[in-house]
Amino acid sequence: MNLQQNLVQMCMVTSARMLKQWNLVFLVTSALMNLQQNLVQMCMVTSARMLKLRSPVLAPFMNLIPTL
């Protein structure tokens, strides 16, 4: 079970729903930079800001990100 890959997919879907016009930017950025770790952190921070920490799905992952 690849938890990191699932986290990236969940995060991209959440970001796409909240920031539809920015979805392409996220995809292109991840493809060009190919920095999965940074993509996860950027996604989680963005999702946290947009959802205002109200999502029960993102809650368990908040402690994993020191930048928050």
BAKE-91235 format. One line per 2 residues: their letters; for each residue y, x, z of N, C-alpha, C. Coordinates in nm, 4 decimals, m for minus. Layout:
BEGIN
A = Y,X,Z,Y,X,Z,Y,X,Z  ...
***
This chain:
BEGIN
MN = m0.1200,0.0845,0.0000,0.0000,0.0000,0.0000,0.1247,0.0878,0.0000  0.2018,0.0733,m0.1020,0.3215,0.1562,m0.1149,0.4414,0.0812,m0.0576
LQ = 0.4677,0.1043,0.0702,0.5743,0.0308,0.1386,0.7112,0.0620,0.0802  0.7312,0.1884,0.0437,0.8617,0.2277,m0.0105,0.8899,0.1580,m0.1427
QN = 0.7888,0.1501,m0.2283,0.8065,0.0836,m0.3573,0.8360,m0.0646,m0.3383  0.7637,m0.1265,m0.2440,0.7876,m0.2679,m0.2151,0.9274,m0.2890,m0.1586
LV = 0.9723,m0.1946,m0.0774,1.1063,m0.2032,m0.0200,1.2120,m0.1940,m0.1288  1.1907,m0.1038,m0.2239,1.2850,m0.0898,m0.3350,1.2905,m0.2176,m0.4169
QM = 1.1746,m0.2739,m0.4471,1.1701,m0.3966,m0.5261,1.2371,m0.5117,m0.4529  1.2071,m0.5262,m0.3236,1.2680,m0.6328,m0.2446,1.4195,m0.6163,m0.2403
CM = 1.4607,m0.4918,m0.2241,1.6028,m0.4622,m0.2138,1.6759,m0.4903,m0.3443  1.6167,m0.4513,m0.4557,1.6786,m0.4753,m0.5854,1.6899,m0.6240,m0.6144
VT = 1.5868,m0.6998,m0.5779,1.5903,m0.8447,m0.5978,1.7002,m0.9067,m0.5130  1.7093,m0.8642,m0.3874,1.8121,m0.9176,m0.2975,1.9515,m0.8832,m0.3488
SA = 1.9702,m0.7590,m0.3903,2.1000,m0.7168,m0.4422,2.1348,m0.7910,m0.5707  2.0340,m0.8133,m0.6540,2.0567,m0.8836,m0.7801,2.1009,m1.0269,m0.7549
RM = 2.0421,m1.0886,m0.6545,2.0793,m1.2266,m0.6223,2.2205,m1.2342,m0.5668  2.2555,m1.1365,m0.4810,2.3861,m1.1387,m0.4164,2.4955,m1.0835,m0.5082
LK = 2.4605,m0.9855,m0.5892,2.5581,m0.9198,m0.6764,2.5078,m0.9209,m0.8201  2.5069,m1.0373,m0.8807,2.4475,m1.0515,m1.0138,2.5138,m0.9611,m1.1170
QW = 2.6445,m0.9484,m1.1121,2.7125,m0.8692,m1.2133,2.6904,m0.7197,m1.1922  2.6427,m0.6806,m1.0731,2.6216,m0.5390,m1.0446,2.4764,m0.4976,m1.0635
NL = 2.3902,m0.5929,m1.0962,2.2475,m0.5626,m1.1095,2.2226,m0.4520,m1.2121  2.2883,m0.4614,m1.3268,2.2701,m0.3612,m1.4316,2.3159,m0.2238,m1.3845
VF = 2.4232,m0.2199,m1.3070,2.4738,m0.0932,m1.2543,2.3694,m0.0274,m1.1645  2.3058,m0.1083,m1.0789,2.2025,m0.0546,m0.9905,2.0859,0.0014,m1.0710
LV = 2.0428,m0.0731,m1.1718,1.9277,m0.0299,m1.2513,1.9584,0.0978,m1.3283  2.0752,0.1040,m1.3908,2.1132,0.2220,m1.4681,2.1303,0.3430,m1.3767
TS = 2.1940,0.3212,m1.2632,2.2154,0.4310,m1.1685,2.0831,0.4880,m1.1199  1.9908,0.4000,m1.0849,1.8609,0.4467,m1.0357,1.7840,0.5194,m1.1454
AL = 1.7972,0.4731,m1.2687,1.7260,0.5364,m1.3794,1.7826,0.6753,m1.4088  1.9139,0.6893,m1.4044,1.9775,0.8170,m1.4358,1.9595,0.9183,m1.3238
MN = 1.9795,0.8761,m1.2018,1.9748,0.9678,m1.0887,1.8324,0.9924,m1.0412  1.7496,0.8886,m1.0496,1.6095,0.8982,m1.0073,1.5988,0.9478,m0.8643
LQ = 1.6848,0.8936,m0.7779,1.6825,0.9298,m0.6364,1.6437,0.8063,m0.5564  1.5146,0.7890,m0.5405,1.4644,0.6671,m0.4776,1.5128,0.6535,m0.3335
QN = 1.5164,0.7640,m0.2615,1.5584,0.7584,m0.1218,1.7028,0.7113,m0.1106  1.7913,0.7680,m0.1934,1.9311,0.7281,m0.1913,1.9476,0.5852,m0.2392
LV = 1.8641,0.5441,m0.3347,1.8700,0.4072,m0.3848,1.8343,0.3089,m0.2749  1.7332,0.3423,m0.1970,1.6930,0.2553,m0.0862,1.8071,0.2419,0.0137
QM = 1.8678,0.3534,0.0511,1.9763,0.3503,0.1483,2.0961,0.2726,0.0949  2.1341,0.2976,m0.0299,2.2469,0.2271,m0.0902,2.2200,0.0777,m0.0942
CM = 2.0974,0.0427,m0.1347,2.0594,m0.0979,m0.1461,2.0626,m0.1674,m0.0111  2.0062,m0.1030,0.0886,1.9994,m0.1645,0.2208,2.1386,m0.1815,0.2804
VT = 2.2234,m0.0820,0.2622,2.3605,m0.0919,0.3124,2.4348,m0.2037,0.2410  2.4206,m0.2096,0.1087,2.4865,m0.3146,0.0310,2.4357,m0.4519,0.0703
SA = 2.3051,m0.4643,0.0833,2.2464,m0.5927,0.1219,2.2915,m0.6325,0.2612  2.2972,m0.5362,0.3510,2.3389,m0.5645,0.4879,2.4831,m0.6136,0.4918
RM = 2.5678,m0.5522,0.4116,2.7078,m0.5940,0.4083,2.7238,m0.7323,0.3479  2.6481,m0.7606,0.2426,2.6596,m0.8899,0.1755,2.5986,m1.0022,0.2582
LK = 2.4878,m0.9736,0.3236,2.4179,m1.0755,0.4021,2.4672,m1.0814,0.5462  2.5524,m0.9856,0.5824,2.6086,m0.9793,0.7175,2.4987,m0.9784,0.8241
LR = 2.3927,m0.9054,0.7940,2.2828,m0.8845,0.8881,2.2165,m1.0146,0.9312  2.2252,m1.1198,0.8499,2.1664,m1.2481,0.8872,2.0255,m1.2662,0.8329
SP = 1.9812,m1.1757,0.7475,1.8504,m1.1923,0.6851,1.7382,m1.1420,0.7760  1.6411,m1.2270,0.8070,1.5281,m1.1842,0.8910,1.4389,m1.0831,0.8202
VL = 1.4474,m1.0798,0.6869,1.3666,m0.9849,0.6105,1.4227,m0.8438,0.6240  1.5547,m0.8318,0.6238,1.6173,m0.7001,0.6312,1.6275,m0.6478,0.7742
AP = 1.6226,m0.7376,0.8726,1.6422,m0.7000,1.0122,1.5524,m0.5850,1.0590  1.4221,m0.5878,1.0294,1.3350,m0.4795,1.0788,1.3683,m0.3424,1.0205
FM = 1.4384,m0.3401,0.9067,1.4669,m0.2133,0.8399,1.6008,m0.1529,0.8810  1.6816,m0.2289,0.9546,1.8155,m0.1819,0.9894,1.8106,m0.0560,1.0757
NL = 1.7104,m0.0465,1.1623,1.7000,0.0701,1.2496,1.6587,0.1957,1.1737  1.6097,0.1792,1.0511,1.5653,0.2942,0.9729,1.6811,0.3649,0.9046
IP = 1.7983,0.3004,0.9031,1.9119,0.3558,0.8296,2.0210,0.4008,0.9264  2.0337,0.5317,0.9480,2.1312,0.5829,1.0447,2.2759,0.5587,1.0040
TL = 2.3006,0.5336,0.8747,2.4381,0.5153,0.8281,2.4960,0.3826,0.8739  2.4096,0.2887,0.9139,2.4586,0.1606,0.9636,2.4984,0.1738,1.1092
***
